Amino acid sequence: MRKNMIVLLILAVLVLVAAVQAVHLTTLKAKIDAGAVKVGGASKVTVATPGASGTGSGIDSLPTMVGGC
């Protein structure tokens, strides 16, 4: 009986959290549609790798076999 009560309590908490998140998401969507909140765009991030010159870098310069038997 006690185990069932604990499972029921956890389930109720999860449903409550899901309901709160749904309300927040709906409110945020309404604010975005109304123009009250600006949505930032994705920014391009470049990563410099050591020893990567213009030629031979990327997937073409990877070894065909790495370790193993």
C-alpha positions as CSV (number, residue, x, y, z in Angstrom):
1,M,0.0,0.0,0.0
2,R,2.8,2.4,0.9
3,K,4.6,1.7,-2.4
4,N,1.5,2.5,-4.4
5,M,1.1,5.8,-2.5
6,I,4.7,6.8,-3.3
7,V,4.3,5.9,-7.0
8,L,1.0,7.9,-7.1
9,L,2.7,10.9,-5.5
10,I,5.6,10.8,-8.0
11,L,3.2,10.5,-10.9
12,A,1.1,13.5,-9.6
13,V,4.3,15.6,-9.3
14,L,5.3,14.7,-12.8
15,V,1.9,15.6,-14.2
16,L,1.9,18.9,-12.3
17,V,5.4,19.8,-13.7
18,A,4.2,18.9,-17.2
19,A,1.2,21.1,-16.8
20,V,3.3,24.1,-15.5
21,Q,5.7,23.7,-18.4
22,A,2.8,23.6,-20.9
23,V,1.3,26.8,-19.5
24,H,4.7,28.5,-19.6
25,L,5.3,27.4,-23.2
26,T,1.9,28.6,-24.3
27,T,2.5,32.0,-22.6
28,L,5.9,32.3,-24.2
29,K,4.5,31.4,-27.6
30,A,1.8,34.1,-27.2
31,K,4.4,36.7,-26.2
32,I,6.5,35.8,-29.2
33,D,3.5,36.0,-31.6
34,A,2.6,39.4,-30.1
35,G,6.2,40.7,-30.5
36,A,6.8,41.2,-26.8
37,V,9.8,38.9,-26.9
38,K,12.5,38.9,-29.5
39,V,13.9,35.5,-30.6
40,G,17.6,35.5,-31.1
41,G,19.0,33.9,-34.3
42,A,21.6,31.3,-34.4
43,S,25.2,32.5,-34.6
44,K,27.8,30.8,-36.7
45,V,30.7,29.5,-34.6
46,T,34.0,28.6,-36.2
47,V,36.5,26.4,-34.4
48,A,40.2,26.5,-35.4
49,T,41.9,23.2,-35.3
50,P,45.7,23.0,-34.8
51,G,47.5,22.2,-38.0
52,A,44.5,22.7,-40.2
53,S,45.6,24.5,-43.3
54,G,43.4,25.3,-46.3
55,T,44.1,22.0,-48.0
56,G,43.7,18.5,-46.6
57,S,41.7,19.5,-43.6
58,G,38.3,18.1,-42.7
59,I,36.9,14.7,-43.3
60,D,39.2,13.9,-46.2
61,S,42.3,14.0,-44.1
62,L,41.1,11.5,-41.5
63,P,42.8,8.1,-41.3
64,T,40.9,5.2,-42.8
65,M,41.6,2.9,-39.9
66,V,42.0,4.0,-36.3
67,G,43.4,1.4,-33.8
68,G,41.8,-1.9,-33.4
69,C,43.1,-5.4,-34.1
